[in-house]
Structure formats: structure tokens, C-alpha cells
Amino acid sequence: AGGLFFITEGTVQVLIGDDVVAHMHSGDFFGENSLIDGTPTTAHIEAVDYVHMMVLQASEFESITRKYPEVRDMLRFVK
């Protein structure tokens, strides 16, 4: 499910293999690397508690960045 995911409520943990490498909370986002440069994801996301997220689908992201290419560059800079 390619997209840019924004956590609006709750906490998720980031796993690589069986190892928890980070926690993300409301206001954090993930999925930008695969959208920006097409690399496959290396981590898995798992909800720790109730989580509400918004998603920008890959097709919508491509439509936006065709019109506003600076958005792609801004995401590279943010992370």
C-alpha cells in the first residue's frame, strides 16, 4: 500500500525484522522514502494503541509533485 501516511492520533512502533527501532506519534509521518525515490520499504509499522492516520496515495502524490516539484524536495529536506 504505497502512500504517505500521517499519524493524527496514537502511537506506532517501527520494526526492522523483530527489532523495534523507533516509535512514532501524532504529527509524525512515514512512507516518504518509497514515494520520493521508489526504494522498497525496509521497516514495518505496528500500532501500539489506537491509531488514526490519514494517507496520501502514491497516485495523488505523483499528481501533486508533477504540478509542484518542490514538494518532493521539501520532503527530502524534512527527513
Residue frames as qw, qx, qy, qz and C-alpha x, y, z in Angstrom:
[[0.000, 0.890, 0.456, 0.000, 0.00, 0.00, 0.00],
 [0.495, 0.128, 0.013, 0.860, 2.16, 2.83, -1.27],
 [0.118, -0.870, -0.313, -0.363, 1.49, 6.21, 0.17],
 [0.194, 0.362, -0.428, 0.805, 2.48, 8.89, 2.60],
 [0.539, -0.551, -0.636, -0.027, 0.97, 8.16, 5.99],
 [0.034, -0.512, 0.279, -0.812, 0.32, 10.88, 8.57],
 [0.395, -0.345, -0.794, 0.308, -0.32, 9.84, 12.18],
 [0.203, -0.584, -0.116, -0.778, -3.05, 12.07, 13.58],
 [0.646, -0.537, 0.256, -0.478, -3.62, 10.17, 16.81],
 [0.979, -0.185, 0.075, -0.037, -1.90, 7.36, 18.69],
 [0.239, -0.711, 0.643, 0.154, 1.47, 5.64, 18.64],
 [0.941, 0.305, -0.133, -0.061, 3.08, 3.14, 16.28],
 [0.574, -0.583, 0.502, 0.279, 6.32, 1.25, 16.54],
 [0.569, 0.683, -0.401, -0.221, 8.76, 0.85, 13.69],
 [0.832, -0.283, 0.475, 0.048, 10.18, -2.64, 13.30],
 [0.472, 0.611, -0.599, -0.210, 13.06, -3.93, 11.23],
 [0.464, 0.072, -0.879, 0.081, 12.83, -7.67, 11.44],
 [0.560, -0.559, -0.610, 0.044, 11.83, -8.39, 15.03],
 [0.435, -0.213, -0.303, 0.821, 13.58, -5.32, 16.45],
 [0.006, -0.929, -0.370, 0.019, 11.68, -2.19, 17.47],
 [0.576, 0.140, 0.030, 0.805, 13.85, 0.66, 16.22],
 [0.012, -0.113, 0.057, -0.992, 11.59, 3.65, 16.86],
 [0.083, 0.612, 0.739, -0.267, 8.22, 4.90, 18.00],
 [0.045, 0.234, 0.312, 0.920, 6.19, 7.47, 16.10],
 [0.018, 0.504, 0.662, -0.554, 3.37, 9.63, 17.42],
 [0.258, 0.853, 0.448, -0.071, 0.74, 12.12, 16.39],
 [0.074, 0.932, -0.178, -0.308, 2.28, 14.59, 13.93],
 [0.350, -0.429, 0.739, 0.384, 4.82, 12.10, 12.54],
 [0.775, 0.493, -0.044, -0.392, 4.66, 10.67, 9.04],
 [0.479, -0.338, 0.764, 0.270, 6.19, 7.78, 7.12],
 [0.701, 0.448, 0.550, 0.076, 6.31, 6.30, 3.64],
 [0.229, 0.911, -0.106, -0.326, 8.04, 9.28, 2.05],
 [0.292, -0.530, 0.698, 0.384, 11.21, 7.43, 1.04],
 [0.471, 0.208, 0.823, 0.239, 9.44, 4.95, -1.22],
 [0.362, 0.839, 0.388, -0.121, 7.40, 7.76, -2.76],
 [0.006, -0.897, 0.256, 0.361, 10.37, 10.04, -3.37],
 [0.080, 0.624, -0.715, -0.304, 12.87, 7.59, -4.83],
 [0.831, 0.169, -0.356, -0.392, 10.97, 4.35, -5.33],
 [0.175, 0.360, -0.877, 0.265, 13.01, 2.34, -2.83],
 [0.645, -0.350, -0.650, -0.200, 11.25, -0.60, -1.22],
 [0.498, -0.721, 0.184, -0.445, 10.30, -0.26, 2.41],
 [0.482, 0.290, -0.766, 0.312, 12.66, -1.88, 4.89],
 [0.096, -0.058, 0.696, -0.709, 10.58, -1.38, 8.02],
 [0.304, -0.486, -0.772, -0.276, 7.16, -2.46, 9.20],
 [0.212, -0.319, 0.242, -0.891, 4.77, -0.30, 11.18],
 [0.419, -0.361, -0.833, 0.030, 2.69, -1.74, 14.01],
 [0.348, -0.695, -0.094, -0.622, 0.09, 0.07, 16.14],
 [0.234, 0.117, -0.752, 0.605, 0.93, 0.28, 19.84],
 [0.194, 0.405, 0.651, -0.613, -2.51, 1.65, 20.76],
 [0.433, 0.746, 0.500, -0.083, -5.48, 3.13, 18.92],
 [0.311, -0.282, 0.362, 0.832, -4.11, 4.90, 15.83],
 [0.468, 0.784, 0.367, -0.177, -5.80, 7.25, 13.43],
 [0.412, -0.289, 0.450, 0.738, -3.96, 8.08, 10.21],
 [0.537, 0.747, 0.079, -0.384, -4.51, 9.95, 7.01],
 [0.665, -0.091, 0.571, 0.473, -2.94, 8.73, 3.79],
 [0.366, 0.723, -0.236, -0.536, -1.90, 10.43, 0.61],
 [0.910, 0.202, 0.358, 0.057, -1.98, 7.71, -2.03],
 [0.539, -0.256, 0.465, 0.654, 1.04, 7.32, -4.31],
 [0.339, 0.530, 0.579, 0.518, -1.01, 8.32, -7.37],
 [0.112, -0.955, -0.270, -0.037, -2.17, 11.51, -5.63],
 [0.515, -0.672, 0.212, 0.487, 1.40, 12.28, -4.55],
 [0.521, 0.063, 0.540, 0.658, 2.64, 11.90, -8.14],
 [0.168, 0.779, 0.490, 0.353, -0.10, 14.21, -9.39],
 [0.298, -0.937, -0.085, 0.162, 0.85, 16.86, -6.83],
 [0.539, -0.545, 0.353, 0.537, 4.60, 16.62, -7.47],
 [0.500, 0.388, 0.524, 0.570, 4.13, 16.88, -11.23],
 [0.033, 0.893, 0.308, 0.327, 2.43, 20.22, -10.66],
 [0.281, -0.907, 0.240, -0.202, 4.62, 21.28, -7.70],
 [0.828, 0.252, -0.427, 0.264, 8.03, 19.52, -7.97],
 [0.054, 0.579, -0.500, 0.642, 9.34, 21.46, -4.97],
 [0.794, -0.405, 0.121, -0.438, 7.13, 19.31, -2.70],
 [0.959, 0.078, -0.224, 0.155, 9.33, 16.29, -3.38],
 [0.470, 0.463, -0.389, 0.643, 12.44, 18.30, -2.47],
 [0.373, -0.584, 0.264, -0.671, 10.81, 19.63, 0.69],
 [0.936, -0.282, -0.019, -0.210, 10.10, 16.09, 1.90],
 [0.815, 0.251, -0.319, 0.414, 13.73, 15.11, 1.31],
 [0.151, 0.546, -0.351, 0.746, 14.80, 18.08, 3.43],
 [0.634, -0.531, 0.089, -0.555, 12.32, 17.43, 6.29],
 [0.973, -0.229, -0.038, 0.007, 13.51, 13.89, 6.99]]
